[in-house]
Amino acid sequence: MSEAVEGKGEPREIELKLDCGGPDLTALSGHPLLKDVAATEPKLLLTTYFDTPGRALKEAGLTLRIRSEGGRYVQTVKAGSGQIGLFDRAEWESDVAGDSPDPAAWAGTAAEPVLAGAGTELAPLFTTLIERRVHPVSYGESRILVTLDEGRVECASGDSTLCEVELEIESGGVADLFAFAQALAETVPLRLGVLSKSARGFAVLDREVPTPCKAGAVDLSPDADAGTVFRTVARSCLRHLRLNETAFLDGPRDPSALHQMRVALRRLRSALSLCAPLFEGDPKATALADEIKRVTEPFGEARNLDVFLHDTLPVLAEHNPGDPALDAVSEKAKAARERAYLAVQGILASPQWRGLLLDIAGWVEVGPWSEQDAARQDGRHFAAGILDKARRRVKKRGKGLRHLDAHTRHRARISAKKLRYGAEFFADLFPKPKAQKRQKAFGDALSELQDHLGALNDIETVRHLPLGLADEGGPAMPEVDEKRVKDLLDKAADARADLLDVKPFWR
């Protein structure tokens, strides 16, 4: 599934990957839009993935595989694997004589400099055995190639099932691709794909299970235009969200996975807010941000109850030893948390949630904003303007920090958080050594400011039991340590001053 992209000398694979389970794939085969696909005779594909003992290809973001189909062997090199939404990867294919890698077939590809002199070291790591159905479907103004894959990954460490849908535009527009995916996801729980088959294979090989993860670095070229900058940031946020969604749904109910989903959503909303100048004339940015906030309200409730049970309740117990009301409060909090978690699970299982993520991904890729002149401006200049504005907001809202009330301090904390997200988003645009040195000093001061403002916020939260859990006569709240509050305010004010003293790394 590769095509030549104008202006680039390498063939590329561009497709939308969607994850599902085996029963869902069976149900999908009966979807009215896919009747021709279901009637297609399946092909059996045996694919073996190779790498060096030190995994030099994986470290370089490359995969090398040999696929066997009906006596034909095809060797493929692909560049890139950690994406979401539209997978856009360089791809080189060549027929080879058998099931062993052929150095002549990777000559002239991205693998050549990595494997120079290392061809004899290549070894098979894992294999995928896939039953594939492929058929074109007309939808809207487009012709979409639909691929249904069902099979498994096999390696020395064990096996794992593999089910996914791949959609590729043969003619027409990407908007139709996402609209088609939306139509399918209304009846079958399809989710945005985030892992390539090779990434799945390595996870099985290394016995990795989905676990909560923090946001990864945003890989940006200093030459990127503003539209590419935003699109790359948004993709990173969606990837962070989907990885933790999988960890939350497929693993033990881990509060860290819920927390990281909330972080991913906050980062995405911050990206929409910070990059707002790109979206003038495209009101969907505001609509999407509002919908994210509305739909995910129970996420915050569940997280607050986790924090209450883990952090606040022990403080209450320390200040109210032996108080019988604590047991009743604890039970009420646990029951409320269970209801909140069930609400979160209900949201994640809903067609509305899946549709929202597809809607966001489609808008990020081909929304009206991407056709405006603002999206083609210099990315570094655009990011510098955003960071200047965010820094001024921190300076303004943090003025007189030692004397601000809790609500105003909270606004200053949110401003600092947005500035930190922006600094993380755009760091790669400013790669010079001097800029990197300033980035570290800037990040350290900003982290200090956030930590102290966060601690002050925690103290304020402990003043009151959340969500009406305490009845009259419940445990008394601990007295606020005013000396500690003053100490934190002093440290926060000093960190803010240090932050403003650091010369911006983007200038």
N, C-alpha and C positions, 0 to 999 in steps of 0.2 A: 504494500500500500504506500507507494511513494510517488512523488511527482516533482517535477522541476519547478523551482520558485524563481520568478523573474528577478534578475539582478544578483543571483547567487550561483556560484559555480558547482554546488554540490546538490545531489538529489535530496529531497526532504520528505519525511513522513508527517502528515498533518491529520490528526484524528481526535475525536472526542471519546474518551474511555468512561464507561459506566460500570460500577460494581453491582453484583447481585448474588443471591444464593442459588443453589441448584434447583429447588422447587420454583423459585421465582423465574428462572430462565425457562423452565418448562411452561409456566403460565404465560410468559412473554411470547412463546412460540405460537400461542393461540390468539394473540392480539390481532384485531382486524387489520391493522396497518402492516402486519408482518406475515400475512398468510402466504405470500410468495416465498418469503425467506424460510418459513417452516417446511414448505414443500420441497425445498432444495435438498438434493442428496448430500449428506455430510461427507467431509473429507477428513481423513485421519492424518494428523501432523505430528511427527516426532522431531523434537528440537533439542539439541544439546548445546549447552553454554560452556564456554571455555575461558580460562584466565591463567595467569602465571601463579606460582605458589605465593607470591607476595601481593597478588591481586592488583597488579599494575594497571590493568584496564579499568577495573572498578574505581581505583583511586583517580584515574584520569576522566571519569565520567563516561566511560565507553563500555560497550558490550560486544562480544564476538560470539556468534552462534552458527550452527549448521542445522538446517532444516531438511528433513527427508520426507518426500511426498511422491508416492508412486514411482519409486526408483530414481527420482531426480534429487540431487543434493544442491542446496543453495547456501552459500556462506554469506552472512550479513554482518556488517559492522554498524552499530548505532551510537550516536553521541547524545548524551543527556538521558536522565531517567527520573529525576525528582521534580515532577511537574504536577499540574492539576488543570482540569478543564481541557483546553486544546493542547494535545501533545504535539509539539512542533520540533522534530528532531532531524538532524542530518542522518542519512541512511545510504549505505553502499552495499549493493547486492551483486554476487557473481556466482555462476554455476561452477561447481567444483567436482572432482572425480569421485570423491567418496566422503566418508564421515570423519575425516581428519582435516584440521585446518590447513589451508594452502597459503603460504606467504605471498605468492604471486597475486592472490585475490585480495589481499589487504594492502597491497602496494598502492600508493596514491590516496589512501584514506587517512583518517585521523589516528588510526591504530598504528600506522607505519612507524612514526618516531618513538612510540611507546614500546613497540615490540622489536625494534631494531636489535638484532643479535640475540633475541630471546625466544625465537619461534619454537625451538625444541623444548622449551620449558612449559609450553601451554598444555593444560590438562583439563579433561572434562570435569565439571563441578556438579551440575545437576541437569535434569532433563524434564521437559514438559511434554505430556502426551495429551493432545487436544483433539476433540471432535468439533470440527468447524463447519458452520453453514454461512454462506456468503451470497447476498443477492441485492441488486439495486432496487431502491424504492423511490417513487416520485412523491415529493411533498412540497407544497407551496410552489415556488418557482424553481425548485432545485431537484437534482437527482442525487440521492444519498446512497452510498454503498454501506449496507448493514452487515455486520459480522457478529455471529453468536458463537462464542467459544465456551466449551465445557470440557473439563478434564482434570488433570492433576499435575502437581510438581513432584518429581521423584529424585531423591538423593540419598547418600549414605546415612544422613541424619533422620530420614523418615519421609513421609509423603504428606501432601496437603491438597485439598480440592481447589480448583480454580474455575471460576465462572465470571464472565464479563461480556459486555456488549461494546463493540467498537463502531463508531459512526464516522464516515468520511465523505466529504463533499466531492462528487465527481463533476458536477456543474451546478452553478447557482451561487448562493451566499451562505455564510456561516450563521446568519440569523435564523435561517430555516433549519439548520442543523440543531440549534438549541431548542427551537420550537418543537421539532420532531421529538427530541429527547423529553421535553416537557409532556408531550402527549402520551408517550410511553410510561413516564413516571407517575402519571395520574392513577394508574391501575396496578402497577408493579413497582415494588420498592427499589428503584434504581437510585444509586448515589454516585456523585462525581468520583471518578477514578483518580487515585492519587499515586498508585504504584504501578510501575511497569512489570511485565512478567519476569524480567531479570531480577528486579528488586524483590519480588515475591520469592523467587528461587533462592536468593541469598538469605532471606529471612528464614526459610525452611532449613537451609544448610547450616545456619548458625543457631538454630533452635530459638529464634527470637519470637516473642509473642507481643501483640500490641500493648504498649505501655505509654503512660502519659509522657509528653515531651514538650520542651520549651520551643519558642519560636526560633527558627533557623536564621542564619544571615541572609540578607537580601543581596543577591548577586547582580550588580549593575555595572554597565560600562560607562566610563566617564563621558563618552560620546553620545550617550542615549538621549533621545528627545524626551520632552515632558510626558507625552502619552505613554511611551515605553516605560518610563520611570514609574508612573502610577500603576500601569498594568502589572509590572513585575512585583511591586509592593503588594497589590491586592491579591495576586496569585499566591504569594508567600503567606498571607493571612488566611486564605482559604485552605491552603495545604495544612497549615498549623491546626486549623479548626477540624478538618476531616481526619487527620491522624489521631487527634484526641477524641473525636466522636467515635471512631472505631475502638479505641482503647476503652472508652466508657461503656459501649454497647457489648463488646465481645469479651471483655475481661471482667475481673471482679469489680464491683462498684467502688471505684477509687475516687475519693474527693479531689485528688490532684488532677484527674482527667477533666472533671467538671470545671475546676479552677482554670486550667489551661484553655478550655473551650471559651470561657468568659474572657480570658486575656486575648485570645485570637479575635473575638468579636469586638472587643474594645479597640484593638489595633486596627481592625478593618474600619470601624466607625471613625477612628482618629484619622485614618488615611483619607476617607471621604471628606472629613472636615478640613484637614490640612490642605488637600488638593482641590478645594472648592472652586478656585478660579478657573479650573479646567472645565467645570460643568455648567458654566453660565449658559443659559438657553437649553439645558437638558435637566428638567426638574426631577428626573428619575433618581438622581443621586440622593436628594433629600428624602424622597419617598422610600428608597431602599433603607437608608439609615434609620428612618422612623419605624419601618416594618421590622428591622432587626431588633430594635429596642423593644417594640411591642411584643413580638413573638417570644422573645427570650426573657421576659420578666421573671418567670419561675426559676430561671437559672440563678438569678441573684438571690432569691428567697432561699433556695437550697444551699447556696454557698454561705449565706449569712447564718443559717442554722448549723452548718458544719463548724464555722468559726465560733459560734456561741457555745456549742458542746465541747469543742476542743480547747478553746482559749478562755472564754468568759466564765463558764461554769466552774472550772478549777479555782479561779480568782474568788468567786462567790463562796466556794467551800472553805477557802483559806480564811476569809473574813467572817464566816458564819459557821464555825465548827459545831457539828452535831445538830444543826437546824433541820428538823424533819421536813420542812417545806422544800428543801433542796431536792429530795427524791421525787416529789410530785412535779417540780419544775423540770427536772431531767426527763421524766417520762413524757411530759407534754411536749418537750422540745424534740425528743426522739420520734414521737408520733407525727409531729408537724414536719420533721425532716423526711420521714418516710413518704408522707403525702407529697411533699415538694419534689422528691426524687422520682416518684411515679409520674408526676406532672411533666418533669423533664423528659423522662423516657417516652411519655405519650407524644410530646412535641417531636422528638427525634424520629419517632415511628410514623409520623403523619405525612401525607402527601403534600401538605402545605409547606412543611419544613424542607422537604426534598425539592419542591418546586421553587422555594425561595432561593436556595443555594444555586440551582440551575439558572434562575433568573439573574442572580448577581453575577455568576460566571459569564453568562452570555452578554450581559451589559458591559462587563469589564472588557471583553474581547472586541465587541462590535457595536457598543452603544453609540448614539448620535454624537456624544462628546468627542469620540475618537476621530470624527471627520472635521472638527473645527480647527481653525488655525492655531489656537492655544496649545493643542496637543503636539504641534510640530515645533514648538519653541525649544531652545536649548535647555536640556534637562538640568544642567548644573546651575544655570542662572535661575531657573524656576525654583529649584530646591533651596538655593541660597535665600531667595525672597521669602519662601515659606518659613525657613528657620529664623530669619531676621524678625518676622512678625511674631512667631511663637516666643522668641526670646524677649521681645518687648512686652508681651503679655505677662510673662513671668515677672519681669521687672516691675510692671505696674501693679499687678495683683498682690505681689509680695511686699509692697512698700509698707513700712511700719509693721513688719511681721510680728514683732513681740507683743503688739497691742491689738491684733486682729481677733475678732470673735471666731467661734468654731466654724460657722458657715462660710465666712470669708476666707479662712484658712483652707477650708476644703476646696474652694474655687482656685486658690493658689496652687494647691496640690494637684488638681486636675490639669491646670496649665503646665505645671512642671512635667507631668506624665506625658502630655501631648508633645512637649518639646523633646523629651527623651525618646519617644517613639519616632519622631521625625529625625532626630540625630541618628538613630539606629537604621531607619529606612534608607537614608541618603548617604551613609558613610562611604560606600564604595565610589561615589561620584568624586571624592576628594582624596585620591590615593597618595599624594606626595608626602614624603617623610615628615615635613614640617606640619602638614595638616593632620597626619596620624598622631603626632605627638600632642598636638592641641586637642584632638579628639579624646585622648585618654584623660587629660586634665579636665576637660569639659565634662566627660562622662562621670569621672570620679566625684566632682563637685555636685553634679546633678543627682547622682545616686545618693550622696549624703543628704541633700535637701529632701529628696523623696522619702528616705528612711525616717528622718526626724519628723516630717509632716505626717507620715504614715503612723508613727508611734503616737503622735498627738491625736490623730483620728481614732486610733484604737482606744485610747483613754476616754475619749468622748463617747465612744460606743458602749463602753463598760458602765457608763453612768446610768443606763436604762436597759432594762430587759427588753429584747426585741420581740415584736409581733404579739404583744400582749400575753406573754406566757405566765407572768406572775399575777396571782390574785392578791387582794388586800391581805396584809399580814404575811406576805412572802418574805424571803430572805432579804436582809438589808443590803443595799449596795455599799461597797467599800468607799471610804472617804477618799477623795481625790488627793493624790500626793502633789500638792501645789509646788513644792520644791522641785520635783521631777518635771512638772509641766514647765516651770520657768527655765530649767536646765535645757529641756528640749527646744524651747522657743529660742534660747540663746544660740544653741547649736544650729538650728534651722536658719536663723538670721545670718550667722557666720557663713554657713554653706551657700546661702543665696549671694552674699557679698563675694565669696570666692568664685562662684559661677560667673558673676558679672565682671569679675576681674580677668577671667580667661578670655583671650582674644578668640573670637569665633573661628572655628577651624575651616569654615566654608568661605572665609574672606581672605 
